[in-house]
Structures are given as C-alpha cells and as structure tokens.
Amino acid sequence: MQIIEEIKKNELISNPSEIQKICLDKLKLNPLPNIKSEYWRLSNKSKFSSFLDHSNKNKESKVNLPYKKASQNIIRLIIGENNSINLEKENYSIKKLKEIEIIDYIKKNISNSDQNDHWSDLLNHCLSSKENILGLNISGNKIPPLEIFSASSPDSFNAKTLILFFEKNSKVDLIQINLGNKNSSLSQSTYLCLEENTLVNHGVVSYGESKSNLLNSLNVIQKNKSEYSLGSLHFKFNYARFEIRINQLDGNAKTNIKGIQITKNNDQIATYTTMQFNGPNGFLDQINKSLADDKSHAVFEGSIIVPKIAQKTDASQLSRNLLLSRHAKIDTKPQLEIIADDVKCKHGATISQLNEEELFYMRSRGLTLAEASKLQLSSYIQEIISSIPISKDRWDLLDKILKEN
C-alpha cells in the first residue's frame, strides 16, 4: 500500500497546504480505517490494498469523454482542467468559490467528523491539490444542465474534490461522471449544500476500465424546503465504494435516492448510505439495486437516523437485488435508528434471480434465452437510470450497460 507507507514516513507531499497538513496529522495516527467496524468489514482486503497501491499523481492525462456535447446550452466542466468559471447571466450565475471559502468549508467538515466514517474524505483531502479542487456558488432557476467530469490517469492515483453551494430558490440538473482509467485509482469527494427552497436533480455515473478502482464520497446538506434527488450508477470497477451522507439540517425537506451497482467477473462494488433527519416533517424515498454476476460481490448498507426532534418523518428504504450467478454474492443491510415516536418509516430487502416464468413466456413467443434475459434486465435497470438527468439522445446509458454486460 504505497500511499499509506508514504503517509507514515511523511513522504507523501513536499509542500502540503493547510488542509493537507490537518488531514495528514489525523491519518498519521490511524492511517487505515478500522476493517472490523460495521462500515468497513465487508471491504475486500486485497482489493482495498490494490486501490492504495499506486503513486499519487496531480498532473492530468487527457479525459476521454464518453459522449459529445450535444448542445451549447450545457455547461461542461472537467475537474483539474477548467476550474476558472465566472458566469453572470440574467436568470442565473455560476461563480468560482474563493480559496478561503473552500478551505473554511473543508476544515469545518473534517474537524467534526468521525475519522473512521470519513476516512475516504480525509484521504482525498490529503492528496487533492489546489488544481484538482473545483468549488462553485450557483444561483438562479433557469440554469443550463451542468456536466462535471472527474477522471484518473493510467497507472496512477488521482484525488479530486467538488464543492457546490446552491443559493436560495435555485433549480438545476447536475450530472457527475467519474471515469476510471486502466490500472488506476480515483478518489472523489463531493460536497453539496442546498439552501432554502432549492431543487437539485443529481445524477452520478461512475465506470472504469481494466483494474480501475474508485472511492466516491458524497456529502449533502439540505436546508428548509429543499428537495434533492439522486440517481446513481456504478459499474466496471475492480473495487468501488460509494459513500452517501445526507443531512436534512432543519427538517421539512425532501430526499429521493435511486441507485444501482452492477458487478461481474471478480468485482466488488459497495454502496453505503447514511440519512440523518435533524428536524420535523422530513421525507425520504430510497431504492437501491444490485446486479451481481460471475464471482463478483455487491454490497449495500443503509442507515436512516431519526432523533426525537425529527417528528413526522416519512422515510422508506428498500434494497432490491438480483443474482445472475450461483457464484456471485450480495450483502444487503438496510437499517432504521428511530427515537422519535410520531413517524412513518419502513425498510426492506430482497435477493432474487431472473423470473423463470417470465423467461419461459418470452421464449414461447419466439425470443431466445439471451434476448429474454436482456429484456428482463432492461426493465430492472431502467427504473434506476431513468432518474439520472441525462437524455437518451445525449447518452444511451441502458444500451451501454447491456453491451458491457
């Protein structure tokens, strides 16, 4: 684990920034997460080691974009390439955050966080250089769709950070795409702060190439009357981990989460979500799906936390999973932690296989087994990717997934 050894020997960064110094000091005491904890116990130790066994690289290789920019009415940014942006239009504005704003926000988040639960962010901030941090202040209700790309370089470890502040009454569609190059590791930490009455429709699509790894952390703060919708897709990684932490700071907010992870060969992809209600009248509707084939391993662990102050909470968390091979493995654990007594909360999990009766019916109508299976899979996947805010004519995600699997 090359990076961990460099942290221990204080050889990782020659001239660390203020944030890097803080994170390095924290990690020197406990350079690795506690693998016996609930939050990390299912991580494949060998794959996790391979994630860390690369040299840190701040210089970027050219990003191979998965599709062309179909319209001029789209704002496309690549973290590490074009961090300078200052748009002031009649109905919206997008401005780069000042360096001191970025430093203060990251310091606030890491100073009060549990080191084991936020280890991914600590590592990211150790390694993410100033050039690989993109911070934006966004306001307006007629904002063009935003596309933000993050990518690793071949045979390297790259760390990228994204911080977005959405001002009061803002409305925006945001698509975030994480690309893993061959034999590489990508650390991506994202922070979203939604002010009052803000609507954000957020899509996260992450996929890699041969022997690529991903540690993807998403931290969201929602204020009063805000609405946040997340649609996510992770596939084609040797090892990937998606950590979602959402905090409804004052209650009276809405959260919708739909996500899917697709594993094959010997992959391991995991999703961990923590939903914190800190006020009354909060709402959550969450569905997470796993699709596991060959000898792969998919993991989902979700936690809904409802303290006494969060009365009238309405929360649902469902985990629906599909095994395509008797050698594949799926672990799922949705959880509720409820202290408030006037709430409506539910959770559940299922693990199944392709429906034999439906396959038989479709084959009796002339479809081959492969065609019938693909039709079932299309229906299973479409429910999730339809929530990702990117049109089919720009990027046909379903077609890409079916071709890759």
Sequence and secondary structure as in RCSB ss.txt:
>XXXX:A:sequence
MQIIEEIKKNELISNPSEIQKICLDKLKLNPLPNIKSEYWRLSNKSKFSSFLDHSNKNKESKVNLPYKKASQNII
RLIIGENNSINLEKENYSIKKLKEIEIIDYIKKNISNSDQNDHWSDLLNHCLSSKENILGLNISGNKIPPLEIFS
ASSPDSFNAKTLILFFEKNSKVDLIQINLGNKNSSLSQSTYLCLEENTLVNHGVVSYGESKSNLLNSLNVIQKNK
SEYSLGSLHFKFNYARFEIRINQLDGNAKTNIKGIQITKNNDQIATYTTMQFNGPNGFLDQINKSLADDKSHAVF
EGSIIVPKIAQKTDASQLSRNLLLSRHAKIDTKPQLEIIADDVKCKHGATISQLNEEELFYMRSRGLTLAEASKL
QLSSYIQEIISSIPISKDRWDLLDKILKEN
>XXXX:A:secstr
 HHHHHHHTT S SS  HHHHHHHHHHHHS S  TTSTTTTTS HHHHHHHH S B  S      SS    SS E
EEETTT    EEE SSEEEEE  HHHHHHHHHHHHHTS TTTTHHHHHHHHH  GGGEEEEEEEESS   EEEEE
E  TTSEEEEEEEEEE TT EEEEEEEEEE TT EEEEEEEEEE TT EEEEEEEEEE TT EEEEEEEEEE TT
 EEEEEEEEES SEEEEEEEEEESSS  EEEEEEEEEE TT EEEEEEEEEE SSS EEEEEEEEEE TT EEEE
EEEEEE TT TT EEEEEEEEEE  TT EEEEEEEEEE  SS EEEEEEEEE   HHHHHHHHHTT  HHHHHHH
HHHHHHHHHHTTSS  TTT  HHHHHHHH 
